[in-house]
Amino acid sequence: MRVAALYDVHGMPWPLEAVLAELEREQVDVAVFGGDFICGPFPRRTVDLVRSVESARLVRGNCERESDERVSAELGPDDARAFCELPMTVSLDGVLYCHSTPSDDMPIVSAATPDDVVAELFRDVADETVVIGHTHHQFDRRVDGVRVVNAGSVGMPYEGEVAAFWALVADGEPSLRRTPFDVEAAIAELGRSDWPPAREFVEENLRTAVSREEAIEWCESRRRGE
């Protein structure tokens, strides 16, 4: 089985369109959307793209659990409620997919989180491999017999590069992927949008890129409560 793990799209249709085009070439059997696909500039367009994927399996992230007023208004009450009720996990071909951990969509797990913390967070996982997101940077770690793979972020990556980041899991074996997209088209359309953070987002995430090192440091300081 070939599974695409698409996490943290954050209402960004342009990188998602690019990844979906690549999935056709990759002959993917299932696309798992691992949460946080709605919160961002264009939630309705993004949801329509997600629903265009016949094989899509959806996992709830913290954004689906508690969407903001703008997103809820654009999606409507039925969709907002349906996304809030999505499952927290999906298991396919011996791999578990969840937004952060199987029981909680908020814990921070980064490439630098200490092994003992990771082991405790995933102590009840029966699957050998777990694919997560939430912290927007890719990594592949083994801790106490569990392989924890962060698929990265399609719409808001912290990788030091402006692109869409995701993972392909072929017969249970993950590989980390990167897909370019039309950044200038995204910048132009965001500039015409009514999304309040549009200008700030463009400057911080499209004209420049957040570095992995900066993201990991920020994640770990948040995890420690600093």
C-alpha positions as CSV (number, residue, x, y, z in Angstrom):
1,M,0.0,0.0,0.0
2,R,1.2,3.5,-0.9
3,V,0.0,6.2,1.6
4,A,0.5,9.9,1.3
5,A,0.7,11.6,4.7
6,L,-0.4,15.2,4.3
7,Y,-0.3,17.3,7.5
8,D,-0.8,20.9,8.5
9,V,-2.1,22.3,5.2
10,H,-3.5,25.3,7.1
11,G,-5.9,26.6,4.5
12,M,-3.2,26.9,1.8
13,P,-4.7,25.6,-1.5
14,W,-1.6,26.3,-3.7
15,P,0.9,23.9,-2.1
16,L,-1.9,21.3,-1.6
17,E,-2.7,21.4,-5.3
18,A,0.9,20.8,-6.2
19,V,1.1,17.8,-3.9
20,L,-2.1,16.3,-5.2
21,A,-0.7,16.5,-8.7
22,E,2.4,14.7,-7.5
23,L,0.2,12.0,-5.9
24,E,-1.3,11.1,-9.2
25,R,2.2,10.5,-10.6
26,E,3.1,8.5,-7.5
27,Q,0.1,6.2,-7.8
28,V,-0.9,6.6,-4.2
29,D,-3.6,4.3,-2.8
30,V,-4.7,6.5,0.2
31,A,-4.1,10.1,1.3
32,V,-4.2,10.7,5.0
33,F,-4.9,14.3,6.0
34,G,-3.4,14.4,9.4
35,G,-5.1,17.4,10.9
36,D,-4.9,21.2,10.9
37,F,-6.0,21.4,7.2
38,I,-8.7,24.1,7.8
39,C,-7.2,27.0,9.8
40,G,-5.7,29.5,7.4
41,P,-6.5,31.9,4.6
42,F,-8.8,29.7,2.4
43,P,-10.5,27.0,4.5
44,R,-13.4,26.3,2.1
45,R,-11.1,26.0,-1.0
46,T,-8.9,23.7,1.0
47,V,-11.7,21.5,2.2
48,D,-13.0,21.2,-1.4
49,L,-9.6,20.0,-2.5
50,V,-9.4,17.5,0.4
51,R,-12.9,16.2,-0.6
52,S,-11.8,15.8,-4.2
53,V,-9.5,13.0,-3.2
54,E,-11.6,9.9,-3.3
55,S,-9.2,7.9,-1.1
56,A,-8.9,10.6,1.6
57,R,-8.8,9.6,5.2
58,L,-9.1,12.4,7.7
59,V,-7.6,12.8,11.2
60,R,-8.6,15.5,13.6
61,G,-6.0,18.1,14.6
62,N,-6.3,20.9,17.2
63,C,-7.6,23.2,14.5
64,E,-10.5,20.9,13.6
65,R,-11.2,20.4,17.3
66,E,-11.5,24.1,18.0
67,S,-11.7,26.2,14.8
68,D,-11.8,30.0,15.0
69,E,-14.9,32.1,14.3
70,R,-13.8,33.0,10.7
71,V,-13.1,29.4,9.7
72,S,-16.4,28.2,11.3
73,A,-18.3,30.9,9.5
74,E,-16.8,30.1,6.1
75,L,-17.3,26.3,6.6
76,G,-20.7,26.5,8.1
77,P,-21.9,24.7,11.3
78,D,-22.4,21.3,9.8
79,D,-18.8,21.0,8.4
80,A,-17.3,22.6,11.5
81,R,-19.1,20.1,13.7
82,A,-18.2,17.2,11.4
83,F,-14.5,18.1,11.4
84,C,-14.5,18.4,15.2
85,E,-15.8,14.9,15.4
86,L,-13.1,13.3,13.2
87,P,-11.1,10.4,14.6
88,M,-7.8,11.2,16.3
89,T,-6.1,8.3,14.6
90,V,-6.1,6.2,11.5
91,S,-4.2,2.9,11.2
92,L,-3.2,1.6,7.8
93,D,-0.8,-1.2,6.8
94,G,0.7,-1.4,10.3
95,V,1.3,2.4,10.5
96,L,-0.5,4.7,12.9
97,Y,-1.4,8.3,11.8
98,C,-2.2,10.9,14.4
99,H,-1.8,14.7,14.6
100,S,0.5,14.8,17.6
101,T,0.0,11.7,19.8
102,P,-2.8,9.1,19.7
103,S,-4.6,10.5,22.7
104,D,-3.8,14.2,22.5
105,D,-3.5,16.6,19.6
106,M,-1.4,19.2,21.4
107,P,1.9,17.7,22.8
108,I,5.0,19.1,21.2
109,V,7.3,16.6,19.7
110,S,10.3,18.0,17.8
111,A,13.5,16.6,16.3
112,A,15.2,17.5,19.6
113,T,12.6,16.4,22.2
114,P,14.5,14.1,24.7
115,D,14.1,10.4,24.1
116,D,12.5,9.8,27.5
117,V,9.8,12.3,26.8
118,V,9.1,10.8,23.4
119,A,9.0,7.3,24.9
120,E,6.4,8.4,27.5
121,L,4.2,10.1,25.0
122,F,4.0,7.0,22.8
123,R,4.3,4.3,25.5
124,D,0.9,2.8,24.6
125,V,1.5,2.6,20.9
126,A,1.2,-0.9,19.5
127,D,2.2,0.0,16.0
128,E,5.9,0.1,15.3
129,T,5.7,3.3,13.2
130,V,3.7,6.4,14.0
131,V,3.4,9.4,11.6
132,I,2.7,12.7,13.2
133,G,2.7,16.4,12.4
134,H,1.8,19.5,14.5
135,T,5.4,20.9,14.8
136,H,5.8,21.6,11.0
137,H,9.2,20.1,10.5
138,Q,10.2,16.7,9.2
139,F,12.1,14.1,11.2
140,D,12.5,10.4,11.6
141,R,13.3,9.0,15.0
142,R,13.4,5.6,16.7
143,V,12.8,5.6,20.5
144,D,12.3,2.4,22.5
145,G,11.1,0.3,19.6
146,V,8.8,3.0,18.2
147,R,9.6,4.9,15.0
148,V,8.2,8.4,15.2
149,V,8.1,10.2,11.8
150,N,7.0,13.8,11.4
151,A,5.6,14.2,7.9
152,G,6.2,18.0,7.9
153,S,3.7,20.7,6.8
154,V,2.2,21.1,3.4
155,G,1.1,24.7,4.0
156,M,3.3,26.2,6.7
157,P,6.6,24.4,6.9
158,Y,9.5,25.3,9.1
159,E,12.2,23.8,6.9
160,G,14.3,26.8,5.8
161,E,12.7,26.5,2.4
162,V,9.4,27.6,0.8
163,A,7.8,24.4,-0.5
164,A,5.2,21.7,0.5
165,F,6.6,19.0,2.8
166,W,4.9,15.6,3.3
167,A,5.6,11.9,3.6
168,L,5.1,8.9,1.3
169,V,4.6,5.6,3.2
170,A,5.2,2.7,0.8
171,D,4.4,-0.8,2.3
172,G,4.9,0.7,5.8
173,E,8.2,2.4,5.1
174,P,8.1,6.2,5.3
175,S,10.1,8.5,3.1
176,L,10.1,12.3,3.5
177,R,9.1,14.3,0.5
178,R,9.2,18.0,-0.7
179,T,7.1,19.5,-3.5
180,P,7.6,23.0,-5.0
181,F,4.6,25.1,-5.8
182,D,3.7,28.5,-7.4
183,V,4.8,30.8,-4.5
184,E,4.2,34.0,-6.5
185,A,0.6,33.0,-7.2
186,A,0.1,32.4,-3.5
187,I,1.6,35.8,-2.6
188,A,-0.6,37.6,-5.2
189,E,-3.8,36.0,-4.1
190,L,-3.1,36.4,-0.4
191,G,-2.5,40.0,-1.1
192,R,-6.1,40.4,-2.4
193,S,-7.6,38.3,0.4
194,D,-9.5,39.5,3.5
195,W,-7.5,37.2,5.8
196,P,-6.3,39.5,8.6
197,P,-2.8,37.9,9.0
198,A,-2.2,37.8,5.2
199,R,0.6,40.4,5.0
200,E,2.5,39.0,8.0
201,F,2.1,35.4,6.7
202,V,3.5,36.4,3.3
203,E,6.5,38.1,4.8
204,E,7.3,35.4,7.3
205,N,6.4,32.2,5.4
206,L,6.4,32.9,1.6
207,R,9.0,35.6,0.9
208,T,11.3,34.0,3.5
209,A,11.3,30.7,5.2
210,V,11.5,29.8,8.9
211,S,14.6,27.7,9.6
212,R,14.5,24.3,11.1
213,E,16.9,25.4,13.8
214,E,14.7,28.3,14.8
215,A,11.6,26.1,14.7
216,I,13.1,23.4,16.9
217,E,14.4,25.9,19.4
218,W,10.9,27.5,19.6
219,C,9.2,24.1,19.9
220,E,11.4,23.0,22.7
221,S,11.0,26.2,24.6
222,R,7.2,25.9,24.4
223,R,7.4,22.2,25.4
224,R,9.4,23.2,28.5
225,G,6.9,25.9,29.3
226,E,9.5,28.7,29.0
